[in-house]
Amino acid sequence: MQTFDYIVVGAGSAGAVLANRLSADARNRVLLLEAGPADHPWTRVPIGSARLITNPAANWLYTSEPEPATNGRRIPVPRGRLLGGSSAINGLAFVRGQAQDFDGWAQAGNRGWSHDDVLPFFKRMESYEGGDDALRGRDGPLRVTNPEPREPVFAALIAAAAEVGIAHNPDYNGATQDGIAMSQATISGGRRMSTARSYLDPARGRANLRIETGALTEALLLDGKRCIGVRYSIGGALREARAAREVVVSAGSVNSPQLLELSGIGQPERLQGLGIEVRHALPGVGENLRDHYAPRTRWAIGAKGYTYNDTGRGLGLVRQALRYAFQGKGLLGMVGAPMRAFVRSREGLDAPDLLLGWVPMLMEPGPKGPRLSRQSGMTCYAHPMRPESKGHIHVVSADPRKAPAITFNFLSAAIDAELTVRAIRIARAIMTAPAMAGLQPTEIAPGAPRTTDAEILEWVRHAGETTYHPVGTCKMGSDPMAVVDARLRVRGIEGLRVVDASIMPSLTSGNTNAPTIMIGEKAADMMLRDAA
């Protein structure tokens, strides 16, 4: 039995930030627990995400429950299982979201979470060379870069978007999000900037920070209504650690509610049915699950030499490897979706509500994960950014090694289905605009014959996937279904906070990694102020 001031469960996008910031004061003894390994070779190379998306060595490899909106399919729900968490296996796109996202959180009663409140933490975490000094950070630990649209395919997309009324925006993380742009990315010098590299590497030498990998946290230790520590196992051997100040659960939107429920915090009837002793009734645990349900439209490209299906196979792959080795660019150094557009589904909206993202290649399943198709083409995913459909995640066993059940309830809100169809129609308009004619695009999926809303939605049910952005299962708020308050303290339990994407009351407008890192920064600041 050892005692620390702070115990952080989960070394992912938020947990790594907490470990760094809390241990910066040498008086704070910090224990960081990670269920997965310290590293994986493929995490350093940006394109390595394709090798990690189905790799159990670095990925929890969860799947959702079958449901009508997926035509009875189980949808992959990859989650990072190593230092850096999902920031070590994701597609590397850096999207803060809109000011309206955070203002909406504050207006719902979460004091201190407006855009003006969180902007200093976004700035504190990043190092970015472009944009407005008032909005962008210059010397933070996380290096963010913005590639130029030099490839002909990207120039064509920008021109095509302009022809359908979508302007080029050089900084969608600046004053406004509207428009089409190259994806800003957590890549520097051709290498992935995970939170393991950006936050943990600089802190590893601190005597007051202990990092344990291969450590599965099985339960929170409670003394009445106070969390006093954790029980975890390494190699099958059980251990316990005590927290003099606080335990912080940063295990992510799947594992954080799982750990609370395994510890007896959640819906009493559900827990009792599994033989779990109820320690604290909290009905919102595991509820309010949201994610981006994003069908991938697929396009054949008749002109040769434009996509990585042509330039990344055979000798082309050798050239790409050399380009990456000497310049850190090309296929191997690419962000998951190098170009994206934030668009409005109709006139009169205050901000974009749809996201389109382009990948200049077609992929197909391979024995070690996705691989380049022999057919030359492009992929464009399209989806609403703030879906209203809500699902849930709950344990199905008292065994901490048993995966929880993930139910999304995609398209259960009618507006989500309507906006998904609208997003696909906008993707079609851009891909068939005159500026794209030189690439000779032909629609593969959903396929030109599918023209009605019903036909498009039927295809979505057969082909839709998520963009791997689950949030909300330990939501922040003051209503009866809130799990944490505005300072991320678990309601009704002292000495316990949840700090990760699970606390988001609603989805942000775009990828969720950047907001999750911000949450880690803001939480660390609140904790240090509370301790002082």
C-alpha positions in Angstrom: 0.0 0.0 0.0 1.4 3.3 -1.1 -0.1 6.8 -0.7 0.0 9.6 -3.2 -1.5 13.0 -3.3 -3.2 12.4 -6.6 -4.0 9.2 -8.5 -4.9 9.5 -12.2 -6.6 6.5 -13.8 -5.8 6.5 -17.6 -2.9 8.1 -19.4 -4.8 9.2 -22.4 -5.5 12.6 -24.0 -6.6 14.2 -20.6 -4.8 11.9 -18.2 -1.4 12.6 -19.5 -2.0 16.3 -19.3 -3.1 16.0 -15.6 0.0 13.9 -14.8 2.2 16.6 -16.2 0.5 19.6 -14.7 -0.1 18.1 -11.2 3.5 16.8 -10.9 5.0 20.2 -12.0 4.8 21.1 -8.3 7.4 18.8 -6.7 5.3 18.7 -3.5 2.6 16.7 -5.3 3.1 13.0 -5.4 1.3 11.7 -8.5 0.5 8.1 -9.6 -0.5 7.6 -13.2 -2.1 4.2 -14.1 -2.4 3.0 -17.7 -3.9 -0.4 -18.6 -1.9 -0.7 -21.8 1.8 -0.6 -22.7 4.1 2.3 -22.7 4.5 2.5 -26.4 4.0 0.9 -29.8 6.4 1.4 -32.8 3.6 2.4 -35.2 2.4 5.3 -33.0 5.3 7.5 -34.0 4.4 7.5 -37.8 1.2 9.4 -38.6 0.0 6.8 -41.1 0.6 4.2 -38.4 -3.0 4.9 -37.3 -4.1 2.5 -40.0 -2.0 -0.2 -38.4 -3.3 0.5 -34.9 -7.0 0.8 -35.7 -7.5 -3.0 -35.4 -4.4 -3.8 -33.3 -5.1 -5.3 -29.8 -1.6 -4.4 -28.7 -2.6 -0.7 -28.6 -6.4 -0.7 -28.9 -9.3 -1.9 -26.7 -11.1 -2.9 -29.9 -14.6 -2.3 -28.6 -17.7 -2.8 -30.8 -21.2 -1.5 -30.4 -24.3 -3.5 -30.0 -26.4 -4.2 -33.1 -29.2 -1.7 -33.8 -31.6 -0.7 -36.6 -29.5 2.3 -37.7 -26.6 0.0 -38.4 -28.7 -2.7 -40.1 -27.9 -5.1 -37.2 -24.1 -4.6 -37.6 -21.7 -4.2 -34.8 -19.7 -1.0 -35.3 -16.0 -0.8 -34.4 -15.3 1.5 -31.4 -11.5 1.7 -31.3 -10.0 3.3 -28.1 -6.3 3.8 -27.4 -4.8 1.4 -24.9 -1.3 2.7 -24.3 0.4 5.9 -23.0 -1.3 8.8 -24.8 -4.5 6.8 -25.2 -6.5 7.6 -28.3 -4.2 10.5 -29.1 -1.6 7.8 -29.8 -3.8 6.0 -32.4 -6.1 8.7 -33.9 -6.1 10.4 -37.2 -4.3 13.4 -35.8 -6.8 16.1 -36.9 -6.8 19.1 -34.6 -10.2 20.8 -34.3 -11.1 22.9 -31.3 -14.8 23.3 -32.1 -16.9 26.4 -32.3 -17.2 29.1 -29.7 -20.9 28.3 -29.6 -20.2 24.8 -28.4 -18.7 26.0 -25.2 -21.0 28.9 -24.7 -23.8 26.3 -24.9 -22.2 24.3 -22.1 -22.1 27.4 -20.0 -25.7 28.4 -20.8 -26.8 25.0 -19.6 -25.5 25.8 -16.2 -21.8 24.8 -16.4 -20.2 28.0 -15.0 -16.7 28.5 -16.2 -17.0 26.6 -19.5 -17.9 29.4 -21.9 -15.6 30.0 -24.9 -14.0 32.9 -23.2 -13.3 30.7 -20.2 -11.7 27.8 -22.1 -9.8 29.8 -24.7 -6.8 30.4 -22.4 -6.5 26.6 -22.0 -6.6 26.0 -25.7 -3.9 28.6 -26.1 -1.9 27.2 -23.2 -1.7 23.7 -24.7 -0.7 24.5 -28.3 2.3 25.7 -30.2 1.1 27.0 -33.6 2.7 29.4 -36.0 -0.2 30.9 -37.9 -3.5 32.6 -37.1 -4.3 35.4 -34.7 -2.2 35.9 -31.5 -5.4 36.6 -29.6 -6.8 33.2 -30.5 -3.8 30.9 -31.0 -1.1 29.5 -28.6 2.6 29.9 -29.4 4.6 28.1 -26.8 2.5 25.2 -25.5 3.6 21.6 -25.3 1.5 20.4 -28.1 2.9 21.2 -31.6 0.1 21.8 -34.2 0.9 22.3 -37.9 -1.0 23.3 -41.0 0.1 21.8 -44.3 -0.2 23.8 -47.5 -2.7 22.6 -50.2 0.0 22.0 -52.7 -1.2 18.6 -54.1 -3.4 19.1 -57.2 -6.2 17.1 -55.7 -6.6 19.5 -52.8 -6.4 22.6 -55.0 -9.2 21.0 -57.1 -11.3 20.4 -54.0 -10.9 24.0 -52.8 -11.9 25.3 -56.3 -14.9 22.9 -56.4 -16.1 24.0 -53.0 -16.0 27.6 -54.1 -18.2 26.8 -57.0 -20.9 25.5 -54.7 -20.6 28.5 -52.3 -18.0 27.2 -49.7 -15.1 29.5 -49.3 -11.5 28.6 -48.3 -10.8 29.3 -44.6 -7.0 29.3 -43.7 -7.7 28.9 -39.9 -10.9 27.1 -38.9 -9.6 27.1 -35.3 -9.6 30.9 -35.4 -12.4 33.4 -35.4 -14.8 31.4 -37.5 -15.0 27.8 -38.5 -16.9 28.1 -41.8 -15.2 26.9 -45.0 -12.9 24.3 -46.5 -9.3 23.9 -45.4 -6.4 21.6 -45.0 -6.6 19.8 -41.7 -4.5 21.2 -38.9 -2.8 18.3 -37.2 -0.9 17.2 -34.2 2.2 16.4 -36.3 5.6 17.9 -36.1 8.6 17.0 -38.1 6.7 14.1 -39.6 6.0 12.6 -36.1 2.8 12.2 -34.1 2.4 14.6 -31.3 0.4 12.4 -28.8 0.0 13.5 -25.3 2.5 10.8 -24.3 5.1 12.6 -26.3 4.0 16.2 -25.6 3.1 15.9 -22.0 4.5 12.7 -20.5 8.0 12.7 -22.1 9.0 16.1 -20.5 7.8 14.9 -17.1 9.1 11.3 -16.9 12.2 12.3 -15.0 10.3 13.9 -12.1 10.8 12.0 -8.8 7.3 12.8 -7.7 5.6 11.2 -10.8 5.2 7.4 -10.9 3.8 5.9 -14.2 2.7 2.3 -14.1 1.7 0.6 -17.4 -0.1 -2.7 -17.8 -2.1 -1.6 -14.7 -5.8 -2.4 -15.0 -7.8 -0.4 -12.5 -10.5 -2.7 -11.2 -12.3 -0.6 -8.6 -12.3 2.7 -6.8 -11.9 2.4 -3.0 -14.6 4.2 -1.1 -14.9 5.1 2.6 -18.5 6.0 2.9 -19.0 8.8 0.4 -15.4 9.6 -0.1 -13.0 8.0 -2.6 -9.7 7.2 -0.8 -7.9 5.2 -3.5 -7.9 2.5 -6.2 -7.5 -1.2 -6.5 -5.6 -2.3 -9.7 -3.8 -5.3 -11.0 -0.5 -5.8 -12.9 0.2 -9.2 -14.3 -2.7 -10.7 -12.3 -1.3 -9.4 -9.0 -3.7 -7.1 -7.1 -2.4 -3.8 -5.6 -3.9 -0.9 -3.9 -2.9 2.8 -3.7 -4.3 5.5 -1.5 -4.9 9.2 -2.5 -4.4 11.8 0.2 -6.2 14.4 -1.9 -8.0 13.1 -5.0 -8.6 10.3 -7.4 -9.1 11.3 -11.0 -10.8 9.0 -13.5 -9.5 9.8 -17.0 -10.2 6.5 -18.7 -12.3 7.8 -21.5 -16.0 7.7 -22.5 -16.1 3.9 -22.5 -13.9 3.0 -19.5 -14.8 5.9 -17.1 -18.5 4.9 -16.7 -17.4 1.3 -16.6 -15.1 1.9 -13.7 -17.7 4.0 -11.8 -20.3 1.2 -12.2 -17.8 -1.5 -11.2 -17.2 0.5 -8.1 -20.9 0.6 -7.2 -21.6 4.1 -8.6 -24.5 4.2 -11.0 -28.1 3.0 -11.5 -28.9 0.8 -8.5 -31.2 -1.7 -10.2 -28.7 -2.3 -13.0 -25.8 -2.8 -10.5 -27.8 -5.0 -8.2 -28.8 -7.2 -11.1 -25.1 -7.9 -11.8 -24.3 -8.5 -8.1 -22.4 -5.2 -7.7 -22.9 -3.6 -4.3 -24.5 -0.2 -4.7 -22.3 2.5 -3.0 -23.8 5.6 -4.5 -26.9 6.1 -6.7 -26.1 8.2 -9.8 -28.5 7.5 -12.7 -26.6 9.4 -15.3 -23.5 7.2 -15.3 -23.2 5.7 -18.8 -26.0 7.7 -20.3 -25.9 10.6 -22.8 -23.6 8.8 -25.2 -23.0 10.6 -28.5 -20.8 10.1 -31.5 -20.5 11.2 -35.1 -22.2 8.6 -37.3 -20.4 9.2 -40.6 -21.0 7.3 -43.8 -18.0 7.3 -46.2 -18.9 8.2 -49.7 -16.5 6.6 -52.2 -15.4 7.9 -55.6 -13.4 6.4 -58.4 -10.8 8.8 -60.0 -10.3 8.1 -63.6 -7.3 10.5 -64.1 -4.0 8.9 -63.0 -1.5 10.2 -60.6 -3.8 12.2 -58.3 -4.5 9.8 -55.5 -2.3 7.6 -53.2 -3.8 4.5 -54.8 -1.6 5.5 -57.8 1.4 7.1 -56.1 1.6 4.9 -52.9 1.8 1.4 -54.4 4.8 -0.5 -55.7 7.7 1.8 -56.5 5.5 4.6 -55.5 5.5 3.4 -52.0 9.4 3.5 -52.0 9.2 7.1 -53.2 6.7 7.9 -50.5 9.0 6.3 -47.9 12.0 8.3 -49.1 9.9 11.5 -49.1 8.8 10.8 -45.5 12.4 10.0 -44.4 13.8 13.2 -45.8 10.9 15.7 -45.6 8.4 14.1 -43.1 5.7 14.5 -45.7 3.6 12.5 -48.2 1.5 9.4 -47.5 3.4 8.3 -44.4 3.2 11.7 -42.8 -0.4 12.4 -43.6 -3.2 13.4 -41.2 -6.1 10.9 -41.4 -8.3 13.3 -43.5 -6.0 15.9 -45.0 -8.9 18.2 -46.0 -12.2 19.1 -44.4 -15.1 21.5 -44.8 -17.4 23.0 -42.2 -20.6 23.9 -43.9 -24.2 25.0 -43.1 -27.1 22.7 -44.0 -29.3 25.8 -44.8 -29.2 29.5 -44.8 -30.0 31.4 -41.6 -27.8 29.3 -39.3 -25.4 31.1 -37.0 -22.6 28.5 -37.6 -21.8 25.4 -39.6 -23.6 22.2 -38.6 -22.1 19.7 -41.1 -18.6 18.3 -41.5 -17.1 16.8 -44.6 -13.7 15.3 -44.7 -11.6 14.0 -47.7 -9.0 11.2 -47.8 -7.2 11.1 -51.2 -7.3 7.3 -51.6 -9.6 4.3 -51.3 -8.9 1.7 -48.6 -9.9 -1.9 -48.3 -9.7 -4.5 -45.4 -6.3 -6.2 -45.0 -4.9 -8.9 -42.7 -3.2 -6.2 -40.5 -5.7 -3.5 -40.9 -6.9 -1.2 -43.7 -4.7 -1.2 -46.8 -4.6 0.8 -50.1 -7.0 -0.4 -52.8 -5.8 -1.2 -56.3 -8.5 1.1 -57.6 -7.7 4.8 -57.8 -10.1 6.9 -55.8 -11.1 9.2 -53.0 -13.2 8.9 -49.8 -15.4 11.7 -48.4 -17.1 11.3 -45.1 -20.1 13.5 -44.3 -22.1 14.0 -41.2 -23.9 16.4 -38.8 -21.5 17.8 -36.2 -23.9 18.1 -33.2 -26.2 15.0 -33.4 -29.1 14.8 -31.0 -29.4 11.0 -30.9 -28.3 9.6 -27.5 -27.1 6.2 -26.5 -25.5 4.6 -23.4 -22.6 2.4 -22.2 -23.1 0.0 -19.3 -21.3 -2.9 -17.8 -22.7 -6.4 -18.4 -20.6 -8.1 -15.7 -18.8 -7.5 -12.4 -15.7 -8.7 -14.2 -13.5 -5.6 -15.0 -12.0 -7.5 -18.0 -15.5 -7.9 -19.6 -16.2 -5.2 -22.3 -19.2 -3.0 -21.5 -22.2 -2.9 -23.9 -22.1 0.2 -26.2 -25.5 1.3 -27.7 -25.5 4.4 -29.8 -29.1 4.7 -31.0 -27.9 6.4 -34.1 -30.5 8.3 -36.2 -33.1 7.9 -33.4 -33.5 11.7 -33.6 -35.2 12.6 -36.9 -33.0 15.7 -37.4 -29.9 13.5 -37.5 -31.2 11.5 -40.4 -32.2 14.7 -42.2 -28.8 16.3 -41.8 -26.9 13.2 -42.7 -28.7 13.1 -46.1 -28.0 16.8 -46.5 -24.3 16.3 -45.8 -24.1 13.5 -48.4 -25.8 15.7 -51.0 -23.3 18.5 -50.4 -20.4 16.0 -50.8 -21.9 15.0 -54.1 -22.2 18.6 -55.2 -18.5 19.3 -54.5 -17.3 16.1 -56.1 -19.3 16.8 -59.3 -18.5 20.5 -59.5 -16.8 21.7 -62.8 -13.4 22.1 -61.0 -13.3 18.4 -60.3 -13.8 17.4 -64.0 -10.1 17.0 -64.6 -9.9 14.2 -62.0 -12.8 12.3 -63.8 -14.6 11.3 -60.6 -17.3 8.6 -60.6 -19.5 7.9 -57.6 -19.1 4.4 -56.2 -21.1 4.7 -53.0 -23.8 5.4 -52.2 -24.1 5.3 -56.0 -25.7 7.7 -58.4 -29.0 5.7 -58.7 -29.7 6.3 -55.0 -31.4 9.7 -55.2 -34.2 9.8 -52.7 -33.7 10.5 -49.0 -35.0 6.9 -48.2 -32.5 5.3 -50.6 -29.6 7.3 -49.2 -30.6 6.5 -45.6 -30.9 2.8 -46.4 -27.3 2.9 -47.7 -26.2 4.7 -44.5 -27.7 1.9 -42.4 -25.7 -0.6 -44.3 -22.4 1.3 -44.6 -22.2 4.0 -41.8 -19.4 4.0 -39.3 -18.4 6.4 -36.5 -15.6 8.9 -36.6 -14.5 7.5 -33.2 -15.7 10.5 -31.1 -17.7 9.0 -28.2 -18.5 11.5 -25.5 -20.9 12.4 -22.8 -21.2 9.2 -20.6 -20.3 11.1 -17.4 -21.8 14.4 -18.4 -21.2 17.6 -16.6 -24.2 19.6 -15.4 -26.6 20.3 -12.5 -29.6 18.3 -13.7 -30.6 14.9 -12.3 -28.7 13.0 -15.0 -25.4 14.9 -14.6 -22.5 12.8 -13.2 -20.1 15.6 -12.4 -20.5 19.3 -11.5 -18.8 22.2 -13.3 -15.6 21.5 -11.5 -15.7 17.9 -12.7 -16.3 16.5 -9.2 -18.5 13.4 -9.1 -21.8 14.4 -7.5 -22.2 13.0 -4.0 -18.7 11.6 -3.7 -15.8 13.5 -2.2 -12.2 13.2 -3.5 -13.3 12.0 -6.9 -13.4 13.7 -10.3 -13.8 12.5 -13.9 -11.7 14.3 -16.5 -12.0 13.2 -20.1 -14.4 13.4 -23.1 -17.1 11.6 -21.1 -17.9 14.9 -19.2 -18.9 16.7 -22.4 -22.6 17.6 -22.1 -22.8 17.5 -25.9 -20.5 16.9 -28.9 -18.2 19.6 -30.1 -18.2 20.7 -33.7 -15.6 18.4 -35.1 -12.9 16.0 -33.9 -12.8 15.6 -30.1 -9.1 15.2 -29.2 -8.3 18.9 -29.0 -11.3 19.6 -26.6 -10.3 16.6 -24.5 -6.8 17.9 -24.0 -8.3 21.3 -23.1 -10.4 19.6 -20.5 -7.3 18.1 -19.0 -5.6 21.5 -18.9 -8.6 23.2 -17.3 -9.2 20.4 -14.8 -5.5 20.5 -13.7 -5.8 24.3 -13.1 -9.0 23.8 -11.1 -7.5 21.1 -9.0 -4.4 23.1 -8.2 -6.4 26.1 -7.3 -8.7 24.0 -5.1 -5.6 22.5 -3.3 -4.2 26.0 -2.7 
